């Protein structure tokens, strides 16, 4: 029994070492500044502490912490309601050009409507291109207020977002959640939005009729059935996107970044031959030790 406990302890030590190697803290990024944690302004003290734990605030060398309120909603979204309740929160870490958007919902049971791809699509529409974003909530909420918090974090960081783009991005998030509530699988909704936007980027449609044709083609290709009302919402949204001040020549490449996930970081470890050689050596040594116990 004692030897088996020793074996378990060795295995545990290995797993902890693996976790440490995969998530070592590199300290403060002096190029992009501190990660910014944006708490929903309606969180209680206990809820805020839960969110801080979910976003691993203590694991950062240093962070900047702010709150997002209903008044911020009015700032970034036309016809926003200043009385809106804000619970979903986010940690935003800016990254190098070309790294794209990496989104993680750390409390998936508590973000009930918005998926990682929906956040990424809306952020790209708003003009946010390279960042790692973690979203959390202490109880079940739709997840919409986290997007407003992300906008605020960028402006606190010194960047100016186009209010027309942030408003359209919010409209996009609303349409996405409405389509999913209407019976379309959430992943299918994200795929649909991404593919339509890719075609807008590639074809640069000149009229609303051109946009409507793109929407119909992608609905048919993905075999998605929508009510006439939902089709109208989708066409209206994509026509607004067409009219935004966006460099569409870059957009196709940026949309490809939506396929990036936390798995990209894991792949770095997987492809580290020296690391995996040490893993194999660990188990070889462990097997030899175990064989010695029974000889």
Protein Blocks (a to p, Z undefined) as FASTA:
>chain_A
ZZmmmmmmmmmmmmmmmmmmmmccebjafknopadddddfkbcfklmmmmmmmnommlpm
bdcdddddfklmmmmpghiafkbccfbdcddddddehkapadddfblmlmmkbcfklmmm
mmmmnopabdcdddddfbdcehlmmmmmmmmmmmmnopacdfklmmmmmmmmmmmmmmmm
nopafklmmmmmmmmmmmmmmnopabfklmmmmmmmmmmmnopacdfklmmmmmmmmmmm
mmpccdfklmmmmmmmmmpcfklmmmmmmmmmklmmmmmmmmmmmmmmmmmmmZZ
